[in-house]
Amino acid sequence: MPTYKQTYDRNRVITAGHGSMRVFNRIVSALTKAGISLMGSRVLSVRGRKSGEWRSTPVNLLTYDGATYLVSPRGHTQWVRNLRATPEARLQLGRTTQTFRAEELADPAKTEVLRHYLRKWSWEVGAFFEGDVTKNSPDEVLHHIAPGVPAFRLHQV
C-alpha cells in the first residue's frame, strides 16, 4: 500500500483558506450566475442544516454514463454536510435553476465517478490531493481515498 500525504477518511476537510481560492470561487460564482459555465460549473444552493437559510457555492457538475454527479474534492465540507441533512437542493446556471434530490454514493460505488471527475478537472482540483491521486491512479488508490471524497448522484425533482 502506498504512503499518502493526506488522511482520506470521514474527517477530511480542505477549506478555502487561501485568499486566491476565495477570489477564484467568487469569480466562478459570478460568471456562472451570469450564465457562463466554466467546464460544467454551477452554483449549488443548499439549506443550512442549523439556520435553514440558503447557502451557495460553485461546484463542478459531472455527467457520466447518463447520470449527473457532484463530487467534493475538498472532502466533508459544509455544503456536503448540509446536503446530507437536506438532500433537496438547487443548481443554477444563469437564469436557469434546477431543483434536485441528492443520493450519496457508497464508497465502493465511487471508483468510476472519481476517475471521470479527475479526468475532467484534475487541472483544477489536483491541488486538493497533494499528489496522492491523479487521473491515472489505479482502482486501489481510488478505493482508498473514497471515504474522504464524498460524491452524490443527482435526481431531478
N, C-alpha and C positions, 0 to 999 in steps of 0.2 A: 504494500500500500504506500503510495507517495506521501511525502510530508507536505502539509498545507500551511500557508501563511495565515489563513483565517480559520475560524471555527464555524462550520456550516451546520448550525443547529437552530432550534426554535427561538433562540435568543439573539440571533444575528440581526443587527440593525446598523446601517450606514447612513448617517444623517447628512444633510446638505450643509455641512458646517463651513465649507469653503465659500468665500464670497463669490467666486467665479461660478460655482454651481447654482447659487441662488439667482444670480444675474441671468445665467443661461435658462433656468426654469421660467423666469419672468418673461424672457424674450419668446421662448417657445409657447408659453401660455397665450401671450398677446397675439402672436401670429396665428395660432390655432383658433382662438376666439374670433379672429378676423377672417377665418375661412381658409387659411394657408396651412396645410398639413405638411409637416416635415417627416417624410417617410412613414406615414401612418399615425402621426401624433394626434392625440385627442386630449381634451380637458376632462378629467374624471371628477365627478362630484358625488360625494358620499355624505351621508348624515353622520355627524359626530356621535360617537357612542355614549358620551356623557351629556353633551349640550343639546344634541338633536339638531343643531344648526348644520347647514350645508358647508362642506369643506371641499376645496378644489385643488387639483394638482395635475400637471401634464404627465401623460403616460404614452407608451408605445403600444399601439394596438396590433396584435399579431393575428393574421388569418392563416390558418394551416389546416389542410385536409378538410375543408368545408366548414370549419368551426372558427370561432373568434375567441381569443385568449388575452388575458392581462397577466403579465409576469412582473414580479417585483425584484429587480436585480439588487436592490438595497436591503433586501431581507424583510423582516416583520415590522414594517413602517406603520405610521399612524393610519394611512389610507387602507392598509391591509387589515389592521385591527378593526377599523370602522366598518369595512366591507364584510368582515366576519360577523359583526354584531347586527348589521342591517344589510342583507345581501342585495337589496334592490337599490340601484344607483343610476347615474346618468353619464353619458359620454357626449361631449359637444365638439362640433367642428363648424365654425361659423355660426350661422343661424339655425343649424340643424342640431337637434338634441334627441338622442335615443335613450330610452329607458330600458334597463336590462336587469336580470336576476343573475347573480354570480354563484357558481358552484365551484368550491375549492377542489383542486385535484389532489388525490392521494400521492404520496411521494413516488411510488413505483410507476405511476401514470405520467410523470413529468418528463421523462427522458427525451422523447422526441420533440416535445414542445420546447424544452430548454435548448436543444440542439438547433432548432429552427430559429428561435429567438436570437441566439448567439450568432447564427449565420447572418441574420439581417442587421443586428445592432451591435455587434462586438466592438466596432469602431467607437461607439458612444458609451457603452456600459462596461467595457473591458476593465476599466479602472476600478470597478466595484468588486472585481475578483482577484486583484493583486497578482495576476499572472498564474493563479492556480488553475484557471479554467479558460479555455479558448473554444472557438467554434469547431476545432478539430479534436477536442478531448474525447477519449473513449467512453463508452457507456458506463464503465465502472466509476469514472470520475463524476459523471452526471448523476449517477445513483447516490454517490457520496454527498454531493452538495445539495441534493433535492430538499432536505429538511430546512435548509437556510435560505431557500429561494421560493417563496410562495407563488403559486400560479392558479388562475381561475379561468374556467370556461364560462363564456357569457351566453345567456339565453335571452332573446328579445321578449319583452313583456307586451 
